[in-house]
Amino acid sequence: MDYQKSDVEVVYRRGDWNSWSDIVRRLEGGLSRDQQADNELSEAESRQLLDGFRRLDQKGERFTDDPAGAYRALQSVQ
């Protein structure tokens, strides 16, 4: 895992998310547009975050609007 809790906080500052799939769509859109989802994240961080949020969505994990909680959830699906 190349990303940190602060990287998850960056993702959460970029939108008003209501589900993991909201975040997945945003990250997918950023990567398909310019190969980087956010100027504060490297391409590798963006891709790893996307993979983690996809896993959370696919597993049906309960969504949280708390970045720290999201980071813990991402760690649990590594």
N, C-alpha and C positions, 0 to 999 in steps of 0.2 A: 504494500500500500504506500504510494508516493504522496498521498495528500494528508493534510493535517486537519484538526478541528477548525482552524481558521479558514481553510478552504471551503468547508461546509458552510461556515458563516457567510462567506462571499456569495455562495449560491443562494442562500436564504435572503440576503439583502437585495438580490436582483429580481425578486418577484413576490407576489402575495399568493403563495402556494396553498392548494387545498387537497393535494394528493401527491403520491409519489409519481404518478403518471404525468402530472403537470410539470414536475421537475424534469422528468425524462424527455418530454417533448421539447422543453426549452434547451436542454443540453444537446439533444439530437439536432435541433435547428441551428444552433451555434456551430456545431462541428461540421454539418453539411455545408454551411455557408462559407466558413473561412478556416476550417480545421482547428478552430479553438473556440470553446464555448464562452470564454470570458477573458478579458485582457489581464486579469489578475491570476489566472490559472494557466499552467502549462498545458500543452496538448495531452501529455500523459496523465496529468491530474484530472483533466476534463473527461478523458476516456474512462479512467478508473472510477470516477464519481458516477458517470453514466452507467457503467456496468453494475455498480453497487446499488444505485437507485432502481435500476431495472430488476435486480434480484429481489429487492424489498417489495416492489410492486407485484412481481410474479408470485412471490410467496404469500401475498396477501397480508403482509405485516401492517399493523395499525400505523396510520400516518401520524406524525407529530409536527407541530409548527415550531418546535424548539430545536434550534441547530445542534445543541449539545446532545439532545435525545436522538436526533437523526444520526449524529456521528457514532453514538453508541450502537444504534441499530445497524449502521453500515459495518461496524466492526464485527457484529454478530453474524453477518452473512458473508464474510470473507472466505 
